[in-house]
Amino acid sequence: MIRVVIKIDESSEKITSIEVKGHSGKDVYGKDLVCAAVSAIITGGFNALDPKGYDFLIDEGHAYAKSKQLPSDNDAVVLRTIYTQLQTVKEADPDFIKIEIL
């Protein structure tokens, strides 16, 4: 199962980090559409963030973007879009992805 942990700053309600771990296990490596969708969302979304404002990791089975300070309004929209897209994948395949909000 893919586990997504999203941290939100209480005062601003902005997402400050997104971390993704694991593999869905829905299909074999290279044919797993859930993993492919999550990878595309994460890679594309992280590429749209200001690289100076985050600590990033993108590796097989583990990725995160952690803000070094409160995200800009533009980055806040990108992070919210990543979250919404991951929610859409979860709605389509709820047995293979878990999203936790902290």
The 8 nearest C-alpha neighbors of each residue, nearest first, counted from 0:
[[1, 23, 95, 22, 96, 21, 24, 2],
 [0, 2, 96, 21, 23, 22, 20, 95],
 [3, 1, 97, 20, 19, 96, 98, 0],
 [2, 4, 19, 98, 18, 97, 99, 5],
 [5, 3, 99, 18, 17, 100, 98, 19],
 [4, 6, 17, 100, 16, 101, 99, 3],
 [7, 5, 101, 16, 15, 14, 100, 4],
 [6, 8, 14, 13, 15, 12, 9, 101],
 [7, 9, 12, 13, 11, 10, 14, 15],
 [10, 8, 12, 11, 7, 13, 14, 6],
 [11, 9, 8, 12, 13, 7, 69, 14],
 [10, 12, 13, 8, 9, 7, 69, 14],
 [11, 13, 9, 8, 10, 7, 14, 15],
 [14, 12, 11, 8, 7, 75, 15, 70],
 [13, 15, 7, 6, 16, 8, 78, 75],
 [14, 16, 66, 7, 6, 13, 65, 8],
 [17, 15, 65, 6, 64, 5, 14, 66],
 [16, 18, 5, 63, 64, 4, 65, 6],
 [19, 17, 63, 4, 3, 62, 5, 16],
 [18, 20, 3, 62, 61, 2, 63, 4],
 [21, 19, 61, 2, 60, 1, 3, 62],
 [20, 22, 1, 60, 0, 2, 61, 23],
 [23, 21, 1, 0, 24, 60, 34, 20],
 [22, 24, 0, 95, 1, 25, 34, 33],
 [25, 23, 26, 22, 0, 27, 95, 31],
 [24, 26, 23, 31, 95, 33, 27, 32],
 [27, 25, 31, 24, 30, 28, 32, 23],
 [28, 26, 30, 31, 29, 24, 25, 32],
 [29, 27, 30, 31, 26, 24, 34, 22],
 [28, 30, 31, 27, 35, 26, 32, 34],
 [31, 29, 28, 27, 26, 32, 35, 34],
 [30, 32, 26, 34, 33, 29, 27, 28],
 [31, 33, 35, 34, 36, 30, 26, 25],
 [34, 32, 36, 35, 31, 37, 23, 25],
 [35, 33, 37, 32, 36, 31, 38, 23],
 [34, 36, 32, 38, 33, 37, 39, 31],
 [35, 37, 33, 39, 38, 34, 32, 40],
 [36, 38, 40, 34, 39, 35, 41, 33],
 [39, 37, 35, 41, 36, 40, 42, 34],
 [38, 40, 36, 42, 37, 41, 43, 35],
 [41, 39, 37, 43, 38, 42, 44, 36],
 [40, 42, 44, 38, 39, 43, 45, 37],
 [43, 41, 39, 45, 44, 40, 38, 46],
 [44, 42, 46, 40, 45, 41, 39, 47],
 [45, 43, 41, 47, 46, 42, 40, 81],
 [44, 46, 42, 47, 48, 43, 41, 64],
 [45, 47, 43, 44, 48, 42, 50, 49],
 [46, 48, 44, 45, 43, 49, 77, 74],
 [49, 47, 45, 46, 74, 50, 44, 77],
 [48, 50, 51, 52, 47, 74, 53, 46],
 [49, 51, 52, 53, 48, 46, 54, 55],
 [52, 50, 49, 53, 54, 67, 48, 66],
 [51, 53, 67, 50, 49, 66, 68, 54],
 [54, 52, 66, 65, 67, 51, 50, 64],
 [53, 55, 65, 64, 66, 67, 56, 52],
 [56, 54, 64, 63, 53, 65, 57, 62],
 [55, 57, 62, 63, 58, 64, 54, 61],
 [56, 58, 62, 61, 63, 55, 59, 42],
 [59, 57, 61, 62, 60, 56, 63, 20],
 [58, 60, 61, 57, 62, 21, 20, 22],
 [59, 61, 21, 20, 22, 58, 62, 19],
 [62, 60, 20, 58, 19, 59, 57, 21],
 [63, 61, 57, 56, 19, 18, 58, 20],
 [64, 62, 18, 56, 17, 55, 19, 65],
 [63, 65, 55, 16, 17, 54, 53, 66],
 [66, 64, 16, 54, 53, 15, 63, 67],
 [67, 65, 53, 68, 15, 52, 16, 54],
 [66, 68, 53, 52, 65, 54, 69, 70],
 [69, 67, 66, 70, 52, 15, 53, 71],
 [68, 70, 71, 66, 15, 67, 13, 8],
 [71, 69, 74, 75, 68, 72, 66, 15],
 [70, 72, 74, 73, 75, 69, 76, 68],
 [71, 73, 75, 74, 76, 70, 13, 77],
 [74, 72, 76, 71, 75, 77, 70, 48],
 [73, 75, 77, 71, 76, 72, 70, 48],
 [74, 76, 72, 78, 73, 77, 70, 13],
 [77, 75, 79, 73, 74, 78, 80, 72],
 [76, 78, 74, 80, 75, 79, 81, 44],
 [79, 77, 81, 75, 80, 76, 74, 82],
 [78, 80, 82, 76, 81, 77, 75, 83],
 [81, 79, 83, 77, 82, 78, 76, 84],
 [82, 80, 78, 84, 79, 83, 44, 85],
 [81, 83, 79, 85, 80, 84, 86, 78],
 [84, 82, 80, 86, 85, 81, 79, 87],
 [83, 85, 87, 81, 86, 82, 80, 88],
 [84, 86, 88, 82, 87, 83, 81, 89],
 [87, 85, 89, 83, 84, 88, 90, 82],
 [86, 88, 84, 90, 85, 89, 83, 91],
 [87, 89, 85, 91, 86, 90, 92, 84],
 [90, 88, 93, 86, 92, 87, 91, 96],
 [89, 91, 87, 88, 93, 92, 86, 85],
 [90, 92, 88, 89, 93, 87, 86, 94],
 [93, 91, 89, 94, 90, 95, 88, 96],
 [94, 92, 89, 95, 90, 96, 91, 97],
 [95, 93, 92, 96, 0, 97, 89, 23],
 [94, 96, 0, 23, 93, 92, 1, 25],
 [95, 97, 1, 0, 89, 93, 2, 94],
 [98, 96, 2, 3, 1, 99, 95, 89],
 [99, 97, 3, 4, 2, 96, 100, 5],
 [98, 100, 4, 3, 5, 101, 97, 2],
 [99, 101, 5, 6, 4, 98, 7, 3],
 [100, 6, 5, 7, 99, 4, 8, 9]]
